[in-house]
Amino acid sequence: MNKEDKILLFMVMSLFFTYLPWYSFSGVSNLVTTELGLNTTQLGYILSSFQVGYIITVLVTGFLADIFKPRAIVLWASLGTAITATLFPFLAKSFLSVLLLRLMVGLFSGAIYAPGMALLSSWFPPDKRGKAIGAYTAGLTFSYAGGYFIASPLASFLGWRMGMIFCAIPTFLSVFLIYFFVSDGILETDTLDSSEVREGSDPDMSVPAPEGGFSGPAVLTLGYMGHMWELYAFWGWIGPFLVANFVNAGFPLSRAVSLGGIGASMAIGAGAIGVWMAGSISDRMGRIKVVIAVSLCSILGNAVYGFTFGKGLATVALLGIWIGFWSIADSGIYKAALTEMTRPRIRSTALGIQSAIGYLPTVVAPVVFGKLLQLYNPGITDLSNATNWSMSFLVLGIGALVAPLAMLWLRLIPQSRLINHKPDLNITGGNGPSER
């Protein structure tokens, strides 16, 4: 195994351990809401508070990673995530304490993903970057699935606090891996080839940002926002939805929580395969084309998913796996494409900005989902008794239509030629082939 692949392996492993606490909360949320007397709207705010913390930090640390080294940012953020996630089960006593503690975990978690991708982009050239970032995102996805898989079954036997503790402790392993086995790469230089910028040329030319302008990255980020609107609300609510289905089928709540968490972990875990596969295919077939195809598959799934409530556990489980596979599959592609449209000197900042803007819908979507759930299930006091989920999931699919529409718009912008599409055409300066 060469140096680059070793770095990728340890980065994937570290991200897996670090992000285990992310969806451990969703995996036990039915038990938390019951014990603390929280309603669906409050749960939506709690889910969103994590995203708020993430957004606050991701923008700042992206900028810092361009000044310092990405590895240092990832290392300290991983340590902060480990500490705050471990404290959560001991200090969470009320709606306000849960809200603030999840905000704190989100603040540290937001400093990991974007600098981590910048670090990998310094090790892998554009023709291998989709696969590398796809693998990194697969580690994140497996971690989300692991949070459900570990926390939910343990919570049904030992209580939700123990379920979350068992997801928090492994995060310290990520600090160990980053400290001893990961280093920053020096693959790319940041000199501007004189042939890339000519006097009198179009300001919206196919030259990376900042010299070529930011129209391409802006439209790409718009598509990422549509993708994120759907993805994180689905991940956050798939567990409670499955639990409600098991309760509706006659299972006791503790058993339903365990089975629902396992089902959610399978749906989310399927996405790890999807994101690695789609990233690899985009290196060969074109990033824009793959994003359009993948996003349409997940949009159709979410549009009908809520209507499957009570239609059979097998139907609900299989469609959940379908959505889980496709909803994350294009995530790494947005990141890989952005690295190809930006100079190395601003790459971490650009990834941070894209992540921060992209995560804005993740603050709103879970709350909208929860409010619609409460609106169409009037009078419920227990989330597991909700029976009408149709509009909540349908809204996720409608919002996600922004992603394929933005990709069609991106094709009209000259900077899209910088994105690694076909292997037979090259752009001056080595920033990737052209689709045109």
N, C-alpha and C positions, 0 to 999 in steps of 0.2 A: 504494500500500500504506500503510495507516494505521500509527500508532505501535505499537499492540498486536500487529499481525501481524508487524511487523519484529522486535519483541522475541522473539516466538515463533520466528521463523525462525532468529535467531541463537542462541537457547537450544537449539533442536533440533540445529543444526550443531555447537555446542560440545559437547553431550552425545555426539554421534556420534564426534567425535574423541577425547574423553576416555575413553570406554569401549571403544575398540578393543583395549586389552591384556587385557580381561576374559576373553574366550574364545580369545584367541590361544594361550594355554597348552593348552586342550583340543584345539585344532587340531593341535598338535604332540606331544600327550601320548604317543602310541605310540612316537615316536622318543625322547622323554625317558626313558620307562620302560626302553626297550631300552638306551640309552647308560649310564644310571645304575643299572641293575639293580633297578628298583622293581617291586613287585607291585601287584595290583589294589587291595588294601586300603590300601596306602600312597598310591596315586593318589587314592583316595577321601578320605583325610585331607588331602591337598594341596588338592583341590577345596574341601573344607570349610573349610580354613584361611582362604581368601579370604573366605568368608561370615562367619567369626568376626570378622575384622578389620572387615568392613562393619558388622556388628551393633554392635560396640563403639563405633564412631564415629557411626553414624546417630542414635543416641539423644541423644548430647551435642550434636551440631551442630544438631539440630532445636530443642533448647532455646535454644542460642546465637542461632539465626536469629530467634527471637522477641525477644531482647534487642537484638541488633545488626540488621544488614540482611542478608537472604538472599544478596544479590549478593556481599558480601564473603566469606561462607562458601564460596560456590561458586567464587569466584576463587582463593582460597588452596588449597582442596582440589584443584582442577584442576591447579594447579602442583605440588602434592605428588604427585599421581598420575603426572604426566608424568615427574618425576624418578625416582621409585621404579621405574616400569615400564621406563625406559631402563636403569637399573642392573641389572635382573633378569638379562638374558642374559649379562652379564659376570661376575656373582657366583654364579650357580646352579651348584653343583658336586656336591651330594649331596642325599640326602633331607631332612636337617635344613635346609640352606641354602635349598632350594627351598621348603620349608614356611614358613620365616620370611620369605622375600622375598615370597611370595604373600600372607602375612598383612599385610605392610607396604603392598602395593599396595591390598589390601582396606580397610585403615584409612583411606587417603585417599579412595578411591572412595566410601566410605560417607557422606562429607560433601557429596555433590553432589546426588543425586536428590531427597531430601525438601526441602531448602531451595530447590531449583530449582522444584519444584511449588508451594511456598508463594509464590515470587516470581511465578509465572504466575497464581496465584489472586488476586494483588493487581492484576493487569491485566485479567482476564476475569471477567465476571459469571457466576452459576450456570448460566444457560441456554446459555452458550457454553463452559463450563469442561470438560465431558466431551470435547468435540472438541479443546480446547487441550491438556489433559493427555494425551489419547490421542495427539496428534501428538508431544508430548514423549517419551512412552513409545515411539512408533514410531522416533524417533531413536535411543533406547537399543537397540531391537531390531535396527535396521539396523547399529548398531555391533557388536553381538554377532556378527551374520552376517558383517560385514566382518572381524572378528578371525579367524574360520575361513577366509574367502575369501582373505585376504592371507597369513596365516601358513602354512597347509598347503601350497599349491603352492610357495611360496618355500622352505619347509623341505625339500621333496623334492629340490630342486636345490642349495640353498646351505647346508642344515643348519638345525636348529630354532632356533638362536640368532639367525641372520639373519632368519628368519621373524618372530620376536618383536620384533626391533629395528625392523623396518619397520612394525610396529603401534604401537610406543612413540613414535617420533619425531613423528608427526602430533598427538599429544596436546598438544604445546606450542601448536598453533593454537587450541585451545580457550581457553587463557589469553588470547591476543590478542583473540579475539572477545568474551569476557566483559568484559575491561578497557575496550575501546573502544566497544562497541555495545550493551551491556545496562545497564539501570538498574532500580531498584526502583519498583513501582507504588504508587499511593495510592488505589485504587478504593474500598475499603470503610472505613467507620468502625466503631467497636466499642462503640456505645452500646446499652443495653438498653431496648427499647420497653416502656413500662409495661403495655401490653396483653398482652405476652407472659407476664408472671408475675403471677398474681393470688393474693391471700391465700386460703389453704385449697386451692389447686389441687394436683393429683396431682404428687408429686415426679418421676414418670416421664413428665412431660408432653412435648408436642412443641415443646420449646424447645432451642436448641443447647446443647451442653456448653460451659462447666461448669455453668451455671445449671440446665439440664434433666437433669443427671446424665450418666453415661457408659455406660448400658446399650446404647444404640444403637451407638456407636462400638466397644464391646467385642465385640458379636456380629458386626459388620461385620469387625472384625479377625480374629475366629475364622475367618470365611470366607476371608479373605485368607491365613491360614496354610495352609488346604487347597490353595488355588491355588498357593502358593509351594512346598509340598512336591513337587508334580508338576513345576512349571515348571523350576526350576533344576537339578534332577537330570536332567531330559530334555535340557536344553541342554548340560549338562556331559558327558553320556554318549552323545549322538547321534553325535558325531564318531567315537569309538572303535567304536561299534556298526557304523557304515557302513564303517569301515576293515576290520573283521573280515569283513563281508559281501563286500567286494572281494577280500580275501585268500582267503576260502573259494571265490570264483569263479575263482581262479587268477591274480590279479594279483600282481606282486611288491610287497613292503611299501612301497617308496618311492612307487610309482605309486598304491597303495591309499591311502596317507596323503593324497596330493594330491587324488584323486577323492573320498575320504571327507570331506575338509575342504570341498570345493566343494559336495558334497551337503548337508552340515550347514549351510553358509551359506545355501543355498536354503531349507532347512526353517525355519531361524530367521528369515531375511529375509521369508518369507511372513507371519510374525507381525506385521511392521510394518504391513502392509496391514490385518490383522485387528484390531489394537489401535486404529488410527485409525478404522476402520469401526465397530467396536463402541462406541467412545466417542461418536462422532457419533450413532449410532442411539439410544444411551441418553439423549441429550439430549431426544429426542422420544418414545421408547416406554417409558422407565422403566428405571432402572439395575438394579433387582433382577431384573426379568424377563430382561433381556439377560444378566446374570451367570449365571442358572440355565441358560439355553439354551446359552450358550457353553461353560460348564464341562462340561456333559454331553457335548458333542461331543468335547472333548479327552480326557475320562475314558475314553470308549469306545475311542478310538484307542490310548491307552497300554495299556489292558487286553489288547489283542490284538497289540500291536506286536512284542513279543519272540518271539511264535510265528511271525512271518514270516521269521525268519532262514533264509537258504538257499532261500527260496521264489521267488527271482527278484529281480534288482536293481531292476527297474521297480516291482514291488510294494512293496519296501522303501522306495524313494525317494518314491513317491507318498503312501504312508501317513505317512511322515515329514513331508512338506509339509503334509498334513492336520493332524497333531498340532501342528506348528509354527505353523500359522495360528490354531488355536483356543486353544492353551495360554496364550498371552500376551494374547489379545483382551480379556479382562475386567480386565486389570491396572490400567489407568488409571481404570476405573470405581470401584474401591475407593477410590482417592485422591480422585476428584471427589466421591464420596458423603461421604467424611469431611470435606472442606472445607465441605460444606453442613450438617453436623451439629455443627460446632465454631465457636466465636467466632474472629474474626481474631487476637485477642491471644494465643491459644494454638495457632494453626493449625500453625505449624512444629513445635512440640513434639508436637502430636497426630500429625502426619505422621511425625515421627521415631519416636515410640513404636510406631505401626502398622508402620512399616518394620522396626524392631528386632525386634518380636515376630513379625512375618511372616517374617523371615529366619531365625528359629530353626530351623524345619523344614529350611531349605536347608543347615544344618550337618549334620543327621542323615541326610537323604535320600541324598546322594551316597555316604556311608559304607555305609549299608544296601544300596544298589544294588551297590556294589563287593563287599561281603561275600557277598551272595547270588550274585553272579557267580562268585566264587571257590568257593563251596559247591557250585554246580551244574556247575562246570567243574574238578573236582579235578585237581591236578597240573600245571596249565598254568603255564608260565613266561613266556609271551609273550601279552599281552592280545589281540593280533590273531588268536590261535588259538582264542579262546573261541567256542563254538558254541551254548551254551544260555543264552539271554538272557530266557527267557519270564517267570520269576518276578520278575526285577529290574524289568521294565517293568510287570508286573501290580501290584506293590506301589505303584508311583507312582499308578496309576489308583484303587486302593482308598483310599489316603490322601486323594486329592483329592475324594472324596465329601463331605468335610467342607464344602466350599465351597457346593454347592447346598443342602445341609441347613441350613447357617447362614443362607442367604438366606431360606428358608422361615420360619425362626425370627424373622428380622429384621422380616418383614412383620407380626408380632404385636406389635411394640414401637411405641408412639406416635411416637417420634422418627423412625421411617421416613417419616413424613409430611413431614419436612423435605427429603427427597431429591427432586431434580428429576425428577418423573415425567411428569405430564400438563400441557400448557400452559394448560388451562382452569381449573385450580384453584390458588389461591395461599395460602400461609401468611403470617400477619401478620409483618411484619419483613423481607419480601423474601428469605427463605432458600430458597425453592423451592416447587414445586407438590406436590400430594399424589397418591398412588396410590389412595387410598380414596375 
